[in-house]
Amino acid sequence: MGTVLIAIVVVLGFVVLAVLVVGGFVAGIYNRLVTLRNEYKNQFAQIDVQLKRRHDLIPNLVETAKGYMAHERGTLDEVTAARNNAAAARQKAAADPANPNAVPQIAAAEGALTQSLGRLFAVAEAYPDLKANQTMLQLQGELTDTENRISFSRQTYNESVRNYNTQREIFPNSLIASLFNFTPATLFEITDAGEREAPKVSFS
């Protein structure tokens, strides 16, 4: 009887040990995925900061241009509408950057805003006084700086997304990812080649 009891205790010991090992393995993968998910969300927050800065600059840009471009109301209204659409998409994406539809929507809205700004600066070339306006020149410089920061932040975000997606796809991480609903993250991509360039803001 004693031998049987010892055997049972030994078996139970192995079972408990196996459960602890497996549990620790699962917890390690889970924690790694959580860390990577938080990392790409944090990187998106950095993009969000720069996009908000861009959106805050544009109303001042439009107001400055209005004083010189009274006959270009359509162009100015287009920029304002594109800015508002981009701001709404940014706010939606910031609320849930893990939403697979959020980032493509903000990328599309920002692309449309970039195109409308490009048209504004192209039209502004015909207004020498506006080109020489100090407020306009300052806003141009700030906008260019912001565009560069957005580009850098987007690259860092995309790298974080790739790291996260790779970890959630490899085996056995994919099993844990599926079990705990670690959904794929979406790259911040600009598909239209014409949208890859920042708007030309120099009046040289």
N, C-alpha and C positions, 0 to 999 in steps of 0.2 A: 504493500500500500504506500509506504514511504517513497519507494522508487517511482511509482506512478505520479505521486504528488510533485516530486522533484522535476519529473519530465514535463508536467503541466506548467510548473513555474518557469522552467527554461523556455518552453514554447511561448508562453505569454510574454516573457522577457524579450524574445526575438521579435514578437509581433509589435510590442510597444516600441522597440528600437527601430523597427522598419517604419512604423507610423511616424515616429519623430524625424527620421531621415527624410522620408518622402515629404512630410509637412514642412520641414526646413527648406527642402529643395523648391517646393511650390512657393513658399513665402519669399524665397530669394528672387525667383523669377517675377513674382507679383510686385515686389518692392522695386525691382529694376524697371519694370514697365511704368509704374507710378512715377518714378523719378524722371524717366524720359518724357512721359506725357506732360508732367509739370514743366519740364524744360522747354518744350516747344510752345506751350501756352505762355510761358514767360517771355520767350522770344517774340511771340505774336504781340504781346503787350508793348514791346519796344517799337514794333511797327506802328501800333495804334497811336503811340505818343507822337511819332513823326507825322503820321497822316492827319492827326488832329491839328498839329502845327500848320500843315499845308492848308487844311480847310479854313483855319482861322486867318491865314494871310490873304486868301482870295477875296473876301468881301472888301477889304481895304484896297486891294488891287483894282477891283471893279469900280469902287467909288472914285478912286483917283482918275481912272480912265474916263469915267463919265463926263468929267469936266472938259475933256478935250475931244471926245468921240460921241457928240450928241446925235450924230446920224448913224451910229453903229449900234443902236439899241438892241437889235436882234442878236448880234454877236455877244453883247454883254449879258443879255438875258439867258443866252445859251450856256455861258460859263456859270452863271448863278444857279441855273437848274441842274447842271452837271455836278456842281459842288454840293448842292443839297442832296442829290441822289447818292453821291459818294459818302457824304457824312452819315446818311441814314444806313447805308450798307456797313459802314465802319462800326457804328454803334451796335448793329445787330450781330456782327461778327465778334465784337469785343465781349458781348454777353455770353457767347458760346463758341469759342474758336474751334472746338472739337466737332462742331456740326459740319458734315461733309459738304454742305451747300454754301456755307457762310463765306469761306475764303474765295471760291470762284466768283461769287457775286460781288465781293468787294474788289477783286481784281478787275472784273469787267467794268464796274463803276469808275474805278480809278483810271482805267484805260480811256473811257469816254471823257473823263475830266481832262486828262492829258491832251487829248485831241482838241477839245474845245479851247484850252489854253493856248495851244499851238496856233489855232486860227486867230485868237485874239491878238497875239504878239505879231502875227503876220500882218494883220490889218493895221496895228499900231505903228508899223513902219512908215505909214503915210502921214504921221502926225509928228513933225519935228519937235514941237513944244512939249508934247507928252514924252518923247524920247529923252528930253533933257531935264524932265521934272525930277527933282532930288528924291521925293517920296517914292516915285515910280522906280527909280534906280535902286533905292534901298530895298524895296519890296522884291525887285528882281533878284538881287543878291541873296536875300533871305530865302526866296523860293528855290533858287539853284542849290543852296546849301541843304535845304530840306530834302530836295529830290535826291541828292547824293546820300544823305542819311537813310532815306527810305530804301534805296537800292542796297546799301550795306546791310541794313536790318533784315531785308527780305532774303538776302543770301544766307545770313546766319540762321534765320527761321527755317528756311528750306533744308539746311544741313541738319538741324535738330529733328525735323520731320522725317528725313531719310533714316536717321539713326533709330528713331522710334519705330518706324514702319518695318525696318529690317529686323529689329529685335522681336517684334510681335509676330513676324511671319516665319521665323526659323523654328524648327522643331527642337525641343518640345514646348518652346515658348508659345507657339500657336495654340496649343491646347489650353494653356492657362489664359491666354488672351481671349479665346472664345468663351471659356467658362466664366470669366469675370467681365465680359463685354468691353474689352479694350478695342474700340473701333479704329479703323485706319485714319490717319491724319492726312490732310490735303495740302499739297504744295501751293505756294503762292506764285503762280506762273502767269506770265504775260504771253499769250499765244499770238497776238497780232504783232508782226515785226515792226509795224509803224508805231506801236505803242511802247516799244522797248526803249526809245530815246526820250529823255526828259524834254519838255517843251523848250523851244529856243527863246530864251529870255534876254538875250543880249541885243542891244540896239546899236552895236558898233558898225 
